[in-house]
Amino acid sequence: AGATGGLQGLHQAYAIGANDQLALASQYRHLLIAYRNGAPVTVSAVGTVTSGLENDQELASYNNIPAVVLDIHRRPGANIVSTVSRIEATLHSLRKTLPHGVHLDVVANRTGTIKASVADVQITLLSAMFLVVLVIFLFLPNPRATLIPAVALPLSIVATFAVMYELGYQLDNLSLMALTVAAGFVVDDAIVMIENIVRFVEAGEPPLRAAYLGARQIGFTIVSLTVSLVAVFIPLLFMTGVIGRLFSEFAVTLSVAVVASAVISLTLTPMMGARLLRPASEIRPNPLARAAEALLERTREAYRGGLAWCLRHQRLMLGVFAGTLVLTAFLFYMIPKALLPEVDTGEIIAVTGGGTEHFA
């Protein structure tokens, strides 16, 4: 109840109060609805006031309390995470204006699993980037040589973000997974380029000329490698149905990352190699470099021995190859197949009054 208006006189003022919070059905019986022949007409005079449901065929309750359930669905193409965030902000402001006894609660929110899944993929992407740089350093134990392909990795990802923005793509699970897969691809070109430049430097060439010779020698190889990788994902662009709509974004994102990597390795990587690498006469092998070289030499020796053994037992290796093909076909037939994998959403949907057979 509260003041809803007032009467102002010459000497006195009267405040008019009204109770607009009727919580019980009995309070509506004496509610005035009209005047007829000078007599007031109440609700109880024209009908029976009872507490019940207008439609007894539908019922909604929340924690055993009658409730009104509102389902909100996003429009096609809308970002569900940002949509739910705006709805939550609106609900927060609405709760301040609700009358006493009325509560506004969120029963189900599907964006929790989406946010957790995106966060997991982001962590995987960062971990992949770190491991890629670490592996580069182990095989090129030169901080300057490691820095060059390490720079190519984030630059390729950033260039991919720019193309994704122009194409209207979002950072969802598919695009982030494509970037995670691309983390291993985008450094291949830069590694091949810088390794070839380092080889010329170790042969006694100045860094500038080594960068020129290395880029000229390996440039066509990088272009052909990029074209072959992109060609693998072209069929995904022409797939129809739900699968085509899902994986077209994956294929485009991964292809753009690979192309961006090739452009960076053909332009930025030789330039950085010419500026950052030092002549062979100024390089002093450190203990880590010597240990890495010794490990690589042992790996080469083991590979030579294994390759020689395989060449001496060609029939056996052909049998292993044929058996692998048969086993692959058998496992492909046995593995369960589905459109999408099952995801734990953290929710249980049950049938009211149902037995245990409904949960099997």
Buried (B, 14 or more C-beta within 10 A) or exposed (E): EEEEEEEEEEEEEEEEEEEEEEEEEEEBBEEEEEEEEEEEEBBEBEEEBEEEEEEEEEEEEEEEEEBEEEEEEEEEEEEBBEBBEEBEEEEEEEEEEEEEEEEEEEEEEEBEBBEEBBEEBBEBBEEBBEEBBEBBBBBBBBEBBBBBBBBBBEBBBEBBBEBBEEEEBBBBBBBBBBBBBBBBBBBBBBBBBBBBBBBBBEEEBBBBEBBBBBBEBBBEEBEEBBEEBBEEBEEBBEBEEEEBEBBBBBBBBBBBBBBBBBBBBBEBBBEBBBEBBEEBEEBEEEEEBEEBEEEEEEEEEEEEEEEEEEEEEEEEEEEEEEEEEEEEEEEEEEEEEEEEEEEEEEEEEEEEEEEEEEEE
